[in-house]
Amino acid sequence: MKARGDRVKLELDIINIEGAEFGERTEIRERTLYINRSELISLLEEDKRLSKVDIEITHPGESCRILQVVDVVEPRTKIEGPCKDFPGALSEMAIAGEGRTCVLRGTAVVLNDQSDSKDLTQAEDALGFIIDMSGPAAEIHLYGRVHNIVVIPFPAQGVSRNGYRVAIKMASLKAASYLGKAGLNIAPDEVETYELPSVPEIGKGTDDLPKIAYIYMVHCTSYPAIPGEPILYGDNIRLFLPTIIHPNEVFDGAIVNPYDGVGTETYVIQNHPVIKELYQRHGKELSFVGVILTVSRVTEPERERSAAMAANLAKSILGADGVILTKASSGAPDIDLAQTAQRCEDLGMKSVLIIFDRSNQGEIGEVFNLPGARAIVSTGNQYVPLHLPGVERIVGKRVTLPSGQPSDGELHKVFRFIRGGLDQEGITNIRPMRY
């Protein structure tokens, strides 16, 4: 393996896709992604924890609703670099974030859950989290504006619930890697370059700019870690403590959204808006000094330990003057976020929290009140109601709600249960306004 120098450089070769269809070969022609359906199904059915796999395609503007959505992944594959696709999970362990990666922009792999479990990643009913391809729900999130390749995996007889959950997560990664390879040897429409020097070199020439670190919560341990679930380099981070990583690793497959992740998807992680914004402002308005990963803890001693360690890494190792913090999942992680912000403030670092509002009473509200957590950016309220018209097509498991309402009929949903409707990191078409 080539030794890393003082700078780590990642190039994303973006190929803009304007259509998706099934075809005899998996390839890209005239900006359309053609998919050999049987070949992709055969690849995914190699996992014997699955009895069978179906594949469907949905299109922007289509009168279609996708049900039981667990995750969304952008099709990508490595062109060159020290790692392969989703290292530690789908391929052998190697550090991500360097070299070239092919990206099929305008497409997404959508993962459907076909289990009989009543617990569909914290959803309110058997519809699970949904994606509408037209109407008001499609206007507020990313996934109504891309061509979705929906992976529908069925559990094999006798497979455990956790075994099935790991299997379907792996299926989504395999599908994303398989589709990404269709872009190999095709000239990209654009190239996004992300390059940052090592910590000792970052501040050179930017001494007059504030040094900003990003504290990124990736999982909530209130939901027990699933054995074998890939979250960070294939690990379920059950015993994880705050750790510094290079921001490029986030873009390049090191992190996968947990099965029970709420308010974000792997697609968002691959296109992380906070890290992108920090890159864009680096050397101009601020000096971006690095990313610290954390997880939300269950007990108060664990929270205090994690908060203290994350704040110390930001101050003593990265030399940050300020930090940006985001959280994972819902309720309890708000406390972890606020306590970490308080620790940062105690060490002299300004902290800004990005968080969506949890109040369902029409007022802005959170579950903490700490003096250090005073600069908060809201990404919206998860209980804003939305009326969804009926659709002509359903992808996923058809269900009838207790009210007798069919899954293709008119629905009343709050933003929380629309995939991409609210995002922990801020990718959304909504914005909060005070009148």
N, C-alpha and C positions, 0 to 999 in steps of 0.2 A: 504494500500500500504506500502511496506517495505521502511523504510527511507534510503536514500542514505548515504553512508559513505564518507570518504575522497577521495576514488578512485571510478571512474565510469568505469566499465568493460563490454565490448561487445564482444561476441564470435559469429563469423559467421561460421556455420557448412556448409561446401562446399560439395555438391554432384555433381560430374562430370557427365554430360549427354552427351552421344555420338550419340543419335538418338532421333527422335520424330515422332510419328505416331498417327493416330486416332485409338481408340479402344473402347471396351465395358465399361471399367472402366478407370478413371483417376488414374494412378499409375505409379510407376517406377519399371521396371523389366530388369535386366541385362543391366543397364546403358541406357535404352531407356525410354523416357517419353511417355506413352500412354495417350491419351486425349479423354474423352467422349465428343465428339463434341456437341451433342444435349444438354447435361447437362450444358456445358459452355455457349452455346447460350441462353438457357433458363434463366440462371442467369443474363446475360447482358441485355436481352430483358425485364427484370423487370422494367427498366427505360423507362417510357412511352414517353420520349422525343425522343426515337429511334423507328422507325417503324419495323426494323428488323436488325439482325446482322449476318454476315457471318464470318467464321473462315477458314483460309488457313494455310498451313505449307510450309515453304521453307527450303532448305538444302544447306550447303556449297558445292560449286562446281557446283550447278545446273544452267542450262541456264535459269535464271529467273530474272525478274526485278520487284521490288516493287515500286509502284508509290504513290504519295500524302502522304508521310510519315510525320506524325506530331510529333511523339515521339517514344522512345524505352524504355522499362522498363524491368529490370531483375526480373524474378519470385522469390519471397521471401515470407516467412511467419514467424511470431514470434513463437518461441517454449516456451520461458518463459521470463518474464520481466514485468515492470510496464505498458507497452503499448501493443497494438495490431497492426495490419498491417496499415500503413499509418495513424497514429493518427491525429485526428482533421479533416481528409478528409474522410477516409473510415471507421474509427472507432472513438470511443469517445476520447476526448482529454486526453492525458497523455504524459509525456516527453519521447522521444525515446532515444536510445543509450545505453541501459543497458540490460543485460540478454543474451539470445541466440536467434539467427535468422537463419532459414534454407534458403540456397541459392542454386538454381538450375543453376550451372555454365555450360555454353555451350548452354544455351537457352536464348531467349529474346521474349518479347511481343512487336510487332511492331504495332503501331496505324496508321490506314489509315483514311483519311478524304474524305467522300463521299458527301459533300455538293456541291452546285452549285456555291459557292463563287469563284470569280476570285482571291481573296487574300488568297493564300495557304501559310500562315506563311512566307511572304516575298519572295516567290519563283518567278522565272522569267517567268514561263509559267504554263499551266494546268497540266503538269507532277508533279508539286510540287517538294519536295525533294525526291530523289530516293535512293534505295539500290539495287545494283546489286549483285547477289550471285556468280558470276564468272567474270573473266576478270579483267582488270586493276582497275576498281572501287572497286572490292571486295578485292583487295590487300592493299588498303590504309586505310581501316577502320575496326572496330571490327565486324560489323554486317554481313559481308559476310562469317565469320568463325564460326557462331553459327547457331543453328536450330531456325528459327523464327516462332513464332505463330502469324500470322497476324490477327488482329481484324479489321473487316470492318463493321462499324456501319452506318446505313442509317437514316437520320433525319425523324421524324414523321411530318405529315402534320401540318402546322401552327406553328411549333416550331421556335423560333427566332434563329438567327445565333449564338448569345452568349449562348443561352440555349443549342444549339447543341454542341458547343465547350466544355462547361462544362461537358455535358453528355458523350462525347467520352473520355475526360480525365479520368472521373470516371470509364468508361468501361475498360480502360487500367490498372488502379489500381486494379479493381476487378479481372480481368483476371490474373494479376501477383500474387495476393494473392491466388486465387483459385488453380493455377498451383503449387505454392510453397508448398501447403499443401500435395501434392503428396510425398514430401520428409520427412514428419513427420514419426518418428519411424524407419528411415533408418540411419544406421551408416554413418557418414560423411567420405569422402575421406581425408579431411584435415580440420583443424580449424584455422581460422585467429582470433587473439586476439588483441583487441585494449583497452588499459587501460591507463588512465592518471589521476593523482591526481588533487585535487582542486588547484586553483591558489596559495594560500599561501604555498602549499607543493611542487609545481613543481620545484622550484629552489634549493631545498635541495639536496646537494651532487653534484650539477652541476653549482656551482658558477663561475667556470672558463669557462663555455660555453656561447656563445651568445644566448640571449633569442629572439626567433623568433615567431611573430604572423602572421596569415594569414587573410588578408582582402578580403572577398569573396563577389563579386557583383552577386546577384541572379536574378535581374530583371531590365528591362528598362521601366520607366514610360512614355517614349515617345509613347509607345503603351498603350492605356487606359486599366486600370485594368478591367477584366471581372467580373461582379458580381457573386460571388459564386465559382470562379475559385480557386482550391487548389494550393497554392504555398508553403506557410510555415504553417504547422499544419492546413491546410484547409483554410487559410486566403489568400486573394489576395494581401496583403501587399501594398495597395494603399497609406496608410498614414504611411508607415514604416520609422523608423529612425534607424541609426546604432545600432546594438545589439550584445552582446557577447553570443555565444552558445558553448556548448561542442562539440568538433569535432565528437564524436560518433553519435550525432544526425543526422549529414549529411548522414552517412552511412545507417541509420536505418529508413528511411521513413519520416523524418520531412520535407524534401524539395522535391518538384516536379517541374520539368522543366515547365515554363510557355508555354501556347499554342503557343505564338509567339516567343519562345526562339530560337535563332540562334546560332549555333556553339557548342551546347552541347545537351545532352539528359538526361532524368532521370536515365538511365542506367549508364551514366558516373558519375552523382552525387552519386549514390549508391556505386560506386567504385572510389571515388574521388582521382585522382592520386597525387595531391598536398598534400592533407592531409595524404595519405598513405606514401608518401616520407618523410614528416615531422615526422611521427610516427617512420619510420625505422631509422631515424637519431637522434631521441630523446635520450638524455643521452650519445651520442657518439660524434657527431659533433656540436650539438646544443641542446637547451632546448626549446621544443615546448610549448608555453604558452597559445595558444588558437586561436579561430576563431571569427572574427567579420563579421557579415552579413551587407551588404549595398545594396541599389538599386541606379540606375542611375536616375538623376532628370532632369526636363525640363528647369527650369529657373536658372540663375546664382546665385541668393541668395540661392536657394535650394541646388545647387551643393556645394557652399561654406559652408553651414551649415553641410551638410552630411560629407564633407571632413574633416572639423574641428572636428566634433564629433568622427568620426572613428579614426582619428589620436590621439585624446586625450584618447580614450579608450585603444588604443594600448600602449600608453606611461604611462598614469597615473594609469590605472587599471591593465593591464597585465604586465607592466614594460618591454616592448619589447626594444631590441637594434636594431632590424631590422624587416622589414615586407615584405611579399610577397603579391602581388595584382593581381587579375584576374578580368575580366570584363564579362558582359552579353551583348547579342545582338550584334549590329554592330555600326555604325558611332558615334553618340553623346556620348555614354558611354566612349569612349576613353578620352574625356575631364574630366569626373568625375574621371576616373582612375588616370590621370596625376595630377589633382589637389590634390587628396588624397595623392599621392606619395610626392608631393611638401610639403604638410602640415607635413607629417611624417619626411621628411628631415629637415624641419625648427625646429622640436622638437628634432633633434639629432638622429633620427633613419634612418638607411640605408634602402632604398627601392628597390625592384626588381619587375618589371612589366612583366607579361606573357601575350602576345598578338599576334594575327595574323596580318600580314601585309595587309593593305587595298589598296595598290597601284595597278592600272591596267596598268601601263606604263612600267613594267619590272624593276622598281626600288623599293628599300625599302622606304616606306613612311608611316607617320601617320598624324593625324590631330591636333597634339599638338606639342609645342616646349617650354617646361619648364625646367629650369636647374635642378630641383630635380628629374625629370623623365629621368634619364640617363642610368640606368642599365635595359636593356630590353632583354627578351628572346622571340624570335620569334617562333611561332608554324607553320609558313608557310605563303604562299600567297594565298588568297582566289580566285584569278583570274587565277591561273595556269590552262591551258586548258587540257582536257583529252578526247581522242577518245574512245568511248564505242562501242563494236561490238553489233550486233543485238542479240536478245534472243528468245528462243522458247516459253517462258511462261511469261505472265503478271499477276501480282496480284495488284488489285486496279482498278480504273476507266480508261478504255481505252480511249485515246484521240488521235486526229490527230493534229499535230502542224500546225501553219499558213503556214509553208513551204510545207505542204503536207506530212511531215515525220510521219510515224506511231510510236506509243510509243514503239513498240517492235523492231524497226529498229535501225540502227546505229545512235548514238547521239554524239554531241560534247557538253560537259558540263565542266564548271569550277568547281574547288574543292568545292566552296561555296554551290553548289546545290546538292552535294552528302552527304547524312546523314553520319556523322562520318568522312568525308573527312578532315575537319578542326575542331579542338576542342579548346575551350577557355581554358581548363585546361590541355591540352597537351597530351591526349590519341590519338595518331595517328601513322601511320607507315611511315610518311614522316618526313624529317628534312630539314631545310634550309641550303644551302651551298653557300658560296661566292667563285667565281672562280677568 
